[in-house]
């Protein structure tokens, strides 16, 4: 998400669907130069991702650095595999 400030981002989790929403503001600083091609994207966007297993919403961590949004979403305890000890008689 280069060029977007963390204040313009919104990350939500509802019914096991993670949604990232944001807005890219229009660049109003146009210098008086001749452009052959000038491409600028602006406006709002939204991306959603459904998790196939339940996740622990209380432990989601979002980090933003140098235009990269890193989300750490741990699985819920009930879906993590656990080792069952075998007792020999």
C-alpha positions in Angstrom: 0.0 0.0 0.0 2.7 2.5 -1.0 1.7 6.2 -0.7 -1.1 5.6 1.8 -0.8 6.7 5.4 -1.9 4.3 8.2 -4.5 6.9 9.2 -6.3 6.3 5.9 -6.5 2.5 6.4 -9.2 0.5 8.2 -8.8 -3.2 9.0 -11.9 -5.1 10.4 -12.7 -8.7 11.1 -16.4 -9.8 11.1 -17.7 -13.4 10.8 -14.2 -14.7 9.9 -13.9 -12.2 7.0 -11.0 -9.8 7.2 -11.5 -6.5 5.3 -8.9 -3.9 4.5 -10.3 -0.6 3.4 -8.5 2.6 2.5 -8.5 5.7 0.5 -5.8 7.2 -1.7 -6.2 11.0 -1.8 -5.8 12.8 -5.1 -2.4 14.4 -5.7 -3.0 18.1 -6.2 0.6 19.2 -6.7 0.8 19.4 -10.5 3.8 21.3 -11.6 3.6 23.3 -14.8 5.4 20.8 -17.0 4.5 18.9 -20.1 3.7 15.2 -19.5 3.7 12.6 -22.1 2.0 10.2 -19.7 1.0 10.8 -16.1 -0.8 8.0 -14.3 -2.2 8.5 -10.8 -4.7 6.3 -9.1 -6.9 7.8 -6.3 -10.1 6.9 -4.6 -11.3 4.4 -2.1 -10.7 0.6 -2.2 -11.7 -2.5 -0.2 -10.4 -6.0 -0.2 -11.9 -8.9 1.8 -10.5 -12.3 2.7 -12.5 -15.2 4.2 -10.6 -17.5 6.5 -11.4 -21.2 6.2 -10.9 -21.8 9.9 -11.9 -19.7 13.0 -9.3 -17.1 14.0 -8.5 -15.4 17.3 -9.7 -11.9 16.8 -8.3 -10.6 20.0 -4.7 -11.4 19.0 -4.6 -9.9 15.5 -1.6 -7.6 15.0 -1.3 -5.1 12.2 2.0 -3.4 11.4 2.6 -0.8 8.7 6.1 0.1 7.5 7.4 1.6 4.3 4.1 1.0 2.5 3.8 -2.6 3.5 0.9 -3.7 5.7 1.7 -6.9 7.7 -1.2 -8.7 9.4 -0.6 -11.5 11.8 -3.8 -13.5 12.3 -3.5 -16.5 14.7 -5.8 -19.5 14.5 -8.3 -20.1 17.3 -7.2 -22.6 19.9 -9.9 -25.1 19.1 -8.6 -25.6 15.6 -5.0 -25.9 16.3 -3.8 -29.5 16.2 -2.8 -30.9 19.5 -0.8 -34.0 20.3 -2.6 -36.8 22.1 -0.4 -38.9 24.3 -0.7 -42.6 23.9 -0.5 -44.6 27.1 1.0 -48.1 26.9 -0.1 -50.7 29.3 
